[in-house]
Amino acid sequence: MSSVVAVTWGLASVVEAEELLTLARRCGDVTWLHLGELPDAASETASRFGVSAVNHVPGPAISGADTLVAALAQYCRTAQPRLVLLSQTFESRLIAPRLAGRLGSPIVMNALAIDLSGAETRVTASSYGGDTNSVYRMTGPAPHLVAVMPNALQPEPAATPTSPEVEPFDIGLNSAVERIRVVTPARSEGQRLEDAQVIVAGGRGLGNASNFHLIEELAEAVGGMPAASRPLVDDGWTDASRQVGLTGRITRPALYMALGVSGASQHMAGCSAAKTIVAVNRDPDAAIFRYAKYGIVGDCLEIIPELIRAVREG
């Protein structure tokens, strides 16, 4: 059995899996464990990213937090990997700590890089809302659990493809009972914010909810996706799928337009990896200007309409 297991489940995106498999391969011999319906082209993806084996736990029953924790605990006790990697999503923030508690294993969240070369596991993770990085030494019993920040690295196929077989893994879940019943599942259509190449984000500088349409109009004009800082989502200006930041979506676009966004560390944790940041803020000392390649000091309610006009006329 491989020393490193990369875990995905449900409808995990291809990019999410590729990032996880890239980091896993840098740590050692990789097994890809997927719970639920196997993604299309899983075998081809596993081959390109140097996976040694693909373990598949089929069945629609593995859909909630309780069954996922039970299934992963059974797998870890049987396979006994040294390191288990999960992509840090909304679900894994709930599942990973519970899994660590059940196994009595150490865990690190917000991971950016891993060094498995010595006897201990060294994990570099984002800290204090992305203001700094910390290095953790994991010395407790295996498996060591690590949740990896989305967009922490670029997917990198292996130099030499492998020929992994998809092997079913039998797990008994008769005793696992979901304690939370989903009455109305969340639905998202179209492109995910995490995959967008152009993002137009609004902040408190918009003044009130009736002005958020300016963000949506500018995003449409430049062929991007609208987004928001957490206060706007908390106040109901837009839905949570649009939130960028440490507790929202972690993005890596080619262009990030921050309009009326102050640049707080929690927000920047979700967009600081953008290739180019353009900022508009009336405060010349706003933190966002430390990150921006291009900046305009001014009222975004006056500037955004001009940007929309310039793009449409250009």
C-alpha positions in Angstrom: 0.0 0.0 0.0 1.2 3.5 -0.9 2.7 5.7 1.9 0.6 8.7 0.6 -3.1 8.7 -0.1 -4.9 11.5 -1.9 -8.6 11.6 -1.1 -11.5 12.9 -3.2 -15.2 12.2 -3.1 -18.4 13.0 -4.9 -18.2 15.5 -7.7 -14.7 16.7 -7.0 -13.4 18.9 -9.8 -10.7 17.7 -12.1 -8.5 20.7 -11.1 -9.0 19.9 -7.4 -7.9 16.3 -8.0 -4.9 17.2 -10.1 -3.6 19.7 -7.6 -3.9 17.1 -4.8 -2.2 14.4 -6.9 0.7 16.7 -7.8 1.5 17.4 -4.2 1.0 13.8 -3.2 3.5 12.6 -5.8 6.1 15.0 -4.5 5.7 13.2 -1.1 6.0 9.6 -2.2 4.3 6.6 -3.7 0.6 7.7 -4.4 -2.7 6.0 -4.1 -5.8 7.9 -5.2 -8.8 7.1 -3.1 -12.2 8.2 -4.5 -15.5 7.7 -2.6 -18.6 7.7 -4.7 -19.1 7.7 -8.4 -15.7 7.6 -10.2 -15.1 10.7 -12.3 -14.9 10.4 -16.0 -11.3 9.9 -17.3 -10.2 9.0 -13.7 -7.8 6.4 -15.1 -6.3 8.8 -17.6 -5.8 11.5 -14.9 -4.2 9.0 -12.6 -1.8 7.8 -15.3 -0.8 11.4 -16.2 -0.1 12.3 -12.6 2.0 9.3 -11.7 -0.5 7.5 -9.4 0.4 3.9 -8.4 -3.1 2.7 -7.7 -6.7 4.0 -7.7 -8.9 2.7 -4.8 -12.6 3.2 -5.4 -15.3 3.0 -2.9 -18.6 2.9 -4.9 -22.1 3.7 -3.8 -24.4 6.7 -3.5 -24.7 6.0 0.3 -21.4 7.9 0.8 -22.7 11.4 0.6 -22.9 12.9 4.1 -20.3 13.9 6.7 -21.0 10.9 9.0 -20.7 8.3 6.3 -17.6 10.0 4.8 -15.9 10.0 8.2 -16.8 6.4 8.9 -15.6 5.3 5.4 -12.3 7.1 5.6 -11.6 5.9 9.2 -12.2 2.3 8.0 -9.9 2.8 5.0 -7.1 4.3 7.1 -7.2 1.5 9.6 -6.9 -1.1 6.9 -4.5 0.6 4.5 -2.4 2.3 7.2 -0.9 5.1 5.0 1.7 7.5 6.5 0.0 10.6 5.0 -3.5 11.4 3.9 -4.2 14.5 1.8 -7.5 16.2 1.3 -8.3 19.3 -0.7 -9.5 22.0 1.8 -13.2 22.6 0.8 -16.2 23.5 2.8 -16.9 19.8 3.3 -13.4 18.8 4.3 -13.2 21.5 6.9 -15.9 19.5 8.7 -14.7 16.0 7.8 -11.0 16.2 8.3 -10.9 17.3 12.0 -13.5 14.7 12.9 -11.5 12.0 11.1 -8.4 13.0 13.0 -10.3 12.8 16.2 -11.6 9.3 15.4 -8.2 8.0 14.4 -6.2 9.9 17.2 -4.0 11.4 14.4 -2.4 14.8 14.1 -3.9 17.2 11.5 -2.8 20.4 9.8 -5.2 22.6 7.8 -4.5 25.4 5.3 -1.4 23.5 4.0 0.7 24.9 1.1 3.6 22.5 1.0 4.8 19.2 2.6 8.2 17.7 3.3 8.1 14.0 3.9 11.8 13.4 3.5 12.7 12.7 7.1 11.2 10.8 10.0 8.6 13.5 10.7 6.1 15.3 8.4 6.8 19.0 8.0 3.9 21.0 6.7 4.0 24.7 5.6 0.6 26.2 6.1 -1.0 29.6 5.8 -1.5 31.4 9.1 -3.2 34.5 10.4 -5.5 35.0 7.5 -2.7 34.6 5.0 -0.4 37.2 6.5 2.3 34.7 7.2 3.2 31.0 6.9 3.9 28.6 9.7 5.9 25.3 9.6 4.4 22.4 11.6 6.2 19.2 12.7 3.8 16.3 12.8 5.3 13.5 15.0 2.1 11.7 16.2 0.8 8.3 15.1 0.1 7.7 11.4 -1.7 8.6 9.4 -0.9 12.3 9.4 -3.8 14.2 8.0 -3.3 17.3 5.9 -5.9 19.6 4.2 -4.4 21.4 1.3 -5.4 25.0 0.4 -7.1 25.2 -3.1 -4.9 26.8 -5.7 -1.8 26.3 -3.5 0.1 25.0 -6.5 -0.2 24.5 -10.2 -1.0 20.9 -11.4 2.0 19.2 -12.8 1.8 15.9 -14.7 4.4 13.2 -13.9 7.5 13.0 -16.2 6.6 9.3 -16.8 3.0 8.2 -16.9 2.0 5.2 -14.9 -0.5 2.4 -15.5 -2.6 2.2 -12.3 -5.5 -0.2 -12.0 -8.8 0.8 -10.5 -9.3 -1.4 -7.5 -12.6 -1.5 -5.6 -12.2 -1.2 -1.8 -14.9 -2.8 0.3 -16.2 -0.8 3.2 -19.1 -1.7 5.4 -21.2 1.3 6.4 -24.2 -0.5 7.9 -23.6 1.2 11.3 -23.0 4.7 9.9 -26.1 6.9 10.3 -26.3 10.5 9.0 -27.5 12.8 11.8 -28.2 15.7 9.5 -30.8 15.4 6.7 -30.4 17.7 3.7 -33.9 19.1 2.9 -32.9 21.2 -0.1 -29.4 20.6 -1.5 -27.4 23.6 -2.7 -27.2 23.9 -6.5 -24.6 25.7 -8.5 -24.7 26.1 -12.3 -22.0 27.2 -14.7 -18.4 28.0 -14.0 -17.0 27.9 -10.5 -15.4 31.0 -9.0 -12.3 29.0 -8.3 -11.8 28.3 -12.0 -12.5 31.8 -13.3 -9.7 33.6 -15.1 -11.2 37.1 -14.6 -12.9 38.1 -11.3 -14.6 41.4 -10.5 -15.0 41.7 -6.7 -16.9 44.3 -4.7 -16.5 45.4 -1.2 -18.0 47.9 1.3 -17.0 50.8 -0.9 -20.1 50.1 -3.0 -22.2 51.7 -0.3 -25.3 49.5 -0.3 -26.7 46.4 -1.9 -28.5 48.3 -4.7 -25.1 49.1 -6.2 -23.8 45.5 -6.5 -25.3 45.4 -10.0 -22.3 47.5 -11.1 -20.0 44.6 -10.2 -22.2 42.2 -12.2 -22.3 44.5 -15.2 -18.5 45.1 -15.2 -17.9 41.3 -14.8 -20.2 40.7 -17.8 -18.4 43.4 -19.8 -14.9 42.0 -19.3 -16.0 38.3 -19.6 -15.4 37.5 -15.9 -17.3 36.4 -12.8 -18.7 38.7 -10.1 -17.5 38.2 -6.5 -17.7 39.8 -3.1 -15.9 40.2 0.2 -17.4 38.5 3.3 -19.3 41.5 4.7 -21.4 41.8 1.5 -22.3 38.1 1.7 -23.0 38.3 5.4 -25.4 41.2 4.7 -27.2 39.3 1.9 -26.0 41.4 -1.0 -25.1 38.2 -2.9 -24.9 34.5 -2.1 -22.0 32.6 -0.4 -20.8 31.1 -3.7 -19.5 34.6 -4.6 -17.4 35.1 -1.5 -13.7 35.3 -1.9 -11.4 34.9 1.1 -10.2 32.6 3.8 -13.7 31.5 4.7 -14.9 31.6 1.1 -13.4 30.7 -2.3 -9.6 30.6 -2.8 -9.0 31.8 -6.4 -6.0 32.2 -8.8 -7.3 34.2 -11.7 -5.3 36.0 -14.4 -7.0 39.2 -13.5 -8.6 40.2 -10.2 -10.4 43.6 -10.0 -11.0 44.7 -6.3 -13.5 47.5 -6.3 -14.2 49.1 -2.9 -12.3 46.3 -1.2 -10.1 47.3 1.7 -7.6 44.5 1.3 -8.0 42.8 4.7 -5.8 39.7 5.2 -8.8 37.4 5.3 -9.9 38.5 1.9 -6.5 38.6 0.3 -6.0 34.9 1.3 -8.5 34.2 -1.4 -7.1 36.3 -4.2 -3.4 37.2 -3.5 -2.3 34.5 -6.0 -3.9 36.4 -8.9 -1.4 37.2 -11.7 -2.7 40.8 -11.8 -4.7 42.7 -9.2 -6.4 46.0 -10.1 -7.7 48.0 -7.2 -10.1 51.0 -6.8 -10.5 52.5 -3.4 -11.1 56.1 -2.1 -8.6 55.6 0.7 -5.0 56.0 -0.6 -3.7 54.1 2.4 -6.0 51.1 1.9 -4.1 47.8 2.3 -5.3 46.6 -1.1 -2.8 48.9 -2.8 0.0 46.9 -1.3 -1.1 44.0 -3.5 -2.3 45.7 -6.6 -0.3 46.1 -9.8 -2.6 48.9 -10.9 -4.5 51.2 -8.6 -7.0 54.1 -8.7 -7.7 56.3 -5.7 -11.3 57.3 -6.0 -14.9 56.5 -5.5 -15.7 53.2 -7.1 -19.3 54.3 -7.7 -18.0 57.0 -10.0 -15.2 54.9 -11.6 -17.0 51.5 -12.2 -19.6 53.1 -14.7 -16.6 54.6 -16.6 -14.9 51.3 -16.7 -18.0 49.6 -18.0 -18.4 52.3 -20.7 -14.7 52.1 -21.7 -14.9 48.3 -22.1 -18.1 48.3 -24.1 -17.0 51.1 -26.4 -13.5 49.6 -26.8 
